[in-house]
Structure formats: structure tokens, C-alpha cells
Amino acid sequence: MSALVRPFKKSDLKEIDPIESLASEDITDEFAQAVEDSSLAVTCIRDGKVMGCGGVHPINEFQGEIWLRLDKSCQDHKIDTLRWIKCGMKIIEETYPFQRLDAMVQCCLESSIKMLEWMGFTRIKEEDGWIVFQKDLA
């Protein structure tokens, strides 16, 4: 079955059993509501299950920082997952006036690092256990 991509709802984050964990205090109701209100995030649903959420936080009018949170069930649908992530990135790149996108990932998360590189992001620096990536769009 194909995946459905729709606008993000704050309840979506609670439906995910994440591949990579975040500290629970990072996912507050206020954070989730701000993401929903921004209209800069989407949720992917497959067979009625939330597969993942992602979007972009504007840093300024020319620069944004992408984020992604995937459910463990994505590991059973890797090609479809990569397809909808790539589609979402294309929407971001074509819709918003960002000239650069940034991303950060923990050094120990090899799958996330490989995915960012596959999406055309370049490693900029490594500090405090995190790798900073950039993708120029202009």
C-alpha cells in the first residue's frame, strides 16, 4: 500500500515509536503545537499508522533547519520511506525561499548520517558528539 503524506498534527509525534530517541523533555505539547501551527511539517501515514514526521524550522528568510522523526516500522519499508522523504525535501526546496538547509545528527547514528549524505547534504563540522550538515539550494 502506498503512503499518504498530509499536514502535521501535534498528536502525530505521540504515535511514533522512534528509531532514534530524543529526550522526552524535547517533545513538549508546546513544541508540537508550534510545529503544527508553522505549516512547515508533514506526516507520512501507511496502513493507518504514522510512519514519520518531518519539516523545516526557519532560521531566517534564507536558511532553515530540517528535522525528521521516523517510526521503527519504517525499517520494514525502507525504499518507500526514502521515497517520501525525498519527495518532502523536493517540496521544501521548491516551495520555500531557503537558500540553505541545515541539519544536525548525533555522531553515533550512522543510518541518519548516510541518509543526509544521500540527500545531498555536506558535513560541515563535528562538535560535542554532533555532526552539522548543510545543503546549498541557491
C-alpha positions as a printed NumPy array, in Angstrom:
array([[ 0.   ,  0.   ,  0.   ],
       [ 1.254,  3.488, -0.768],
       [ 1.898,  6.118,  1.837],
       [-0.213,  9.217,  2.411],
       [ 1.547, 12.484,  3.202],
       [-0.592, 15.071,  4.987],
       [-0.056, 18.193,  7.111],
       [ 1.455, 17.505, 10.531],
       [-0.791, 17.337, 13.615],
       [ 0.637, 17.67 , 17.101],
       [-0.751, 14.272, 18.123],
       [ 1.405, 12.605, 15.432],
       [ 4.595, 12.708, 17.497],
       [ 2.984, 10.665, 20.264],
       [ 2.077,  7.901, 17.789],
       [ 5.687,  7.26 , 16.805],
       [ 7.865,  4.542, 18.323],
       [11.074,  6.273, 17.251],
       [14.054,  4.614, 15.621],
       [16.251,  7.179, 17.343],
       [15.198,  8.5  , 20.691],
       [15.086, 12.083, 21.845],
       [14.909, 13.2  , 25.415],
       [11.242, 13.268, 26.405],
       [11.541, 16.863, 27.547],
       [12.37 , 17.838, 23.931],
       [ 8.864, 16.885, 22.8  ],
       [ 6.501, 19.098, 24.724],
       [ 2.909, 19.903, 23.784],
       [ 4.035, 23.482, 23.149],
       [ 6.743, 22.291, 20.764],
       [ 4.31 , 20.03 , 18.898],
       [ 1.701, 22.811, 18.678],
       [ 4.298, 25.263, 17.335],
       [ 5.265, 22.745, 14.641],
       [ 1.611, 22.239, 13.69 ],
       [ 0.978, 25.993, 13.597],
       [ 4.018, 26.605, 11.38 ],
       [ 2.538, 24.652,  8.43 ],
       [ 6.123, 23.665,  7.59 ],
       [ 5.814, 20.   ,  8.543],
       [ 4.177, 16.855,  7.205],
       [ 3.303, 13.389,  8.454],
       [ 3.516, 10.175,  6.465],
       [ 0.879,  7.509,  7.121],
       [ 0.924,  3.945,  5.799],
       [-1.851,  1.442,  6.529],
       [-3.311,  3.854,  9.115],
       [-0.013,  4.053, 11.052],
       [ 2.122,  7.183, 11.451],
       [ 5.428,  6.305,  9.815],
       [ 7.168,  9.585, 10.447],
       [ 7.035, 13.346, 10.666],
       [ 9.385, 15.938,  9.292],
       [ 9.687, 19.526,  8.337],
       [11.778, 22.642,  8.473],
       [12.292, 25.328, 11.114],
       [13.101, 28.712,  9.548],
       [16.271, 30.234, 10.973],
       [15.858, 33.359,  8.863],
       [14.268, 34.104,  5.496],
       [17.071, 32.352,  3.585],
       [18.033, 29.499,  5.903],
       [16.127, 26.63 ,  7.5  ],
       [16.934, 23.621,  9.649],
       [15.313, 20.319,  8.712],
       [14.098, 17.73 , 11.199],
       [12.807, 14.193, 10.868],
       [11.418, 11.628, 13.285],
       [10.799,  8.109, 11.979],
       [ 8.875,  5.204, 13.459],
       [10.639,  1.839, 13.822],
       [ 8.172,  0.4  , 11.289],
       [ 9.971,  2.414,  8.573],
       [12.703, -0.21 ,  8.709],
       [10.247, -2.629,  7.063],
       [ 9.588, -0.162,  4.212],
       [12.983,  1.42 ,  3.545],
       [12.514,  2.22 , -0.14 ],
       [ 9.071,  3.768,  0.405],
       [10.427,  5.736,  3.371],
       [13.317,  7.133,  1.347],
       [10.903,  7.955, -1.474],
       [ 8.574, 10.054,  0.708],
       [11.494, 11.765,  2.448],
       [12.997, 12.694, -0.923],
       [ 9.553, 13.93 , -2.074],
       [ 9.215, 16.058,  1.061],
       [12.646, 17.582,  0.51 ],
       [11.697, 18.469, -3.053],
       [ 8.557, 20.217, -1.795],
       [10.61 , 22.204,  0.735],
       [13.214, 23.154, -1.865],
       [10.623, 24.244, -4.458],
       [ 8.114, 25.937, -2.144],
       [10.135, 27.968,  0.325],
       [12.724, 30.639, -0.462],
       [15.52 , 28.982,  1.521],
       [18.961, 29.264,  0.023],
       [20.437, 26.842,  2.532],
       [19.19 , 23.993,  4.688],
       [20.993, 22.776,  7.795],
       [20.71 , 19.531,  9.746],
       [22.32 , 18.094, 12.862],
       [22.693, 14.439, 13.791],
       [24.407, 12.626, 16.638],
       [27.737, 11.084, 15.595],
       [26.625,  7.586, 16.606],
       [23.599,  7.491, 14.273],
       [25.183,  6.055, 11.123],
       [21.9  ,  5.493,  9.246],
       [20.901,  9.139,  9.692],
       [24.335, 10.297,  8.574],
       [24.153,  8.145,  5.417],
       [20.644,  9.396,  4.661],
       [21.675, 13.065,  4.888],
       [24.634, 12.426,  2.611],
       [22.335, 10.572,  0.159],
       [20.056, 13.645,  0.178],
       [22.952, 15.865, -0.89 ],
       [23.947, 17.358,  2.464],
       [27.63 , 18.028,  3.188],
       [29.338, 17.591,  6.56 ],
       [30.439, 20.977,  7.839],
       [31.777, 20.269, 11.315],
       [31.63 , 17.927, 14.271],
       [31.321, 19.138, 17.847],
       [30.107, 17.8  , 21.177],
       [29.001, 14.478, 19.676],
       [27.006, 16.058, 16.822],
       [27.696, 16.435, 13.105],
       [26.454, 19.591, 11.394],
       [25.366, 19.245,  7.758],
       [24.492, 21.841,  5.124],
       [22.85 , 21.842,  1.716],
       [23.043, 24.893, -0.519],
       [19.96 , 25.399, -2.636],
       [20.837, 28.623, -4.428]])
